[in-house]
Amino acid sequence: MDPDSVEGVRASGGDGPGDAIGPDGRVPHGSSDDPDLLDFSANTNPRVPPDAAETYREAFDAARSYPADNYPKFREAAASFVDCKPAQVIPTAGGLEAIRLAIQTTVRAGDSVLVPYPSFGEYAREVRLQGGKPAFVPHDELLAADPDDHALAIVCNPNNPTGETADPAALRAFGDDCLDAGTTLLVDEAFLGFTDEQSLAGREGVVVARSLTKLFGLPGIRMGYAVGTGDVGDRLTTARRAWSMSAAAAAVGAHCYGQTEFVAETKARVADERARMRERLDDRFSVSPSDAPFLLLSVSDADKSVDDILGSARKAGIALRDARTFRGLDSHIRVAIRAPEENDRLLDALDV
């Protein structure tokens, strides 16, 4: 069996250390549905924008009809947020669907794709689903890679699970290299809204994938979009399925993007809490630098194993993310940045 095929990966449980895939062929993710656990395994905002619930309820009547397939209000709001043209916004049911759409319209059987590691496990899975071959590159070396002979290059910015943003100048230079090579660049900006960095949305040869899930704390509504220009944008627009976003998701998404005070407060809180948590956690773990709403902890020098720490946290009513499922990580845990009082509870449970 070909280990690079979807069937091969499913059968083997992965294609290398830290690339765990379940027996159903799915990539493991953070998040817990146990109401008795405080969830630090998913990187979503613990707070939601004001009046989001009311906006969702008010969309019920509109949901009795098919939504307008051009989604004008959502496209305008998204375009304003990332500074591109509304026509370049392709609405999707979440950021992962935007990633799939980009890969689906770019990669053909046998194509090679530059894939960062450790990073979001869905990239390699989606490449393989199109018959492509992931060419894995350390995430902090990818911008120096040669994009020639690759159909697509993928950058996660900020990278998940390590948390750091790409150098803006290096990222734009790599985008130019990809354009010269005829290689499409996919930039996953799921966490970029937590930073002050500028989006690459609207740049020629680049597909940006965005999600409203993380910044606005509403993963179940499935709000996302891709941004593309020229031939790349035309492919995305043509391949997008009709009614690719629900009426409720479009209404709530447009509302969220108008909440500038909420976004500013969220970024400030996350930055303050991330610095405070890192200082405390450094007493016991090796903590990666992060610009995202999470921290990656190496426990290789800690007094307990990953399993012991996950287990003791769970006994304290807290769910952590086992980061050993990411390629290249074998002794790591990822923790989200939540509200200050919740973060205190985590720090106490980890005895730091």
Secondary structure, DSSP 8 states (H G I E B T S, - for coil): --TTSHHHHHHHT-SSTT----TTS---------TTSEE-SS---SS--TTHHHHHHHTTTGGGS---TT-HHHHHHHHHHHTS-GGGEEEESSHHHHHHHHHHTT--TT-EEEEEESS-THHHHHHHHTT-EEEEEETTTGGGS--TT-SEEEEESS-TTT-----HHHHHHHHHHHHHHT-EEEEE-TTGGGSS----TT-TTEEEEEESHHHHT-GGG--EEEE--HHHHHHHHHHS-TT-S-HHHHHHHHHHTT-HHHHHHHHHHHHHHHHHHHHHHTTTSEE---SSSEEEEE-TTSSS-HHHHHHHHHHTTEE-EEGGGSTT-SSEEEEE---HHHHHHHHHHTT-
